[in-house]
Amino acid sequence: MTVSKATSTTPGMSVEIRLLGAGDANTLAHVAEDVFDGPVDSRWTAEFLADARHHLAVALDAGCVVGMASAVHYVHPDKAPDLWVNEVGVASTHRGQGIGRRLMDALLKHGRELGCSEAWVLTEENNAVARRLYSSTGGVDSPAVMYTFDLDSYDDLDSNEVL
């Protein structure tokens, strides 16, 4: 599904924003080096794209993925669906052209179409680029404390412990 198409600031190049679906794994066969944190794995790509709650918007320049934004929409028994934006990445060769904002716009519009009442994203306090992006798309900075768990070394709590 094509979300938008516009000419980039580089002469003769066009950047297209698309939301990928289950049949679009081949789109990730050609990805600029610094868009994702690591190499794209075909096993995880297939699983991700097959899951209707996972969403991936990509920016394509001449068939190469030069940007991406991923999200998950989820439901809870006592809340309307929310959209969690996992991450946004744009190739260093294409930064400063508004691609990150267009990717966020695509995800946020898609979340609204899915009936999500809110979208949220986390970033590091010192990540000025990400904070500018999220503010420019209407995000409101809010205080939060995040905890992470290393599940490879996680030990179950003793069932006799009282919390």
Secondary structure, 3 states (H helix, E strand, C coil): CEEEEEECCCCCCEEEEEEECCCCHHHHHCECCCCCCCCCCHHHHHHHHHCCCEEEEEEEECCEEEEEEEEEEEEECCEEEEEEEEEEEECHHHCCCCHHHHHHHHHHHHHHHCCCCEEEECCCCCCHHHHHHHHHCCCCCCCCCCCCCCCCCCCCCCCCCCC
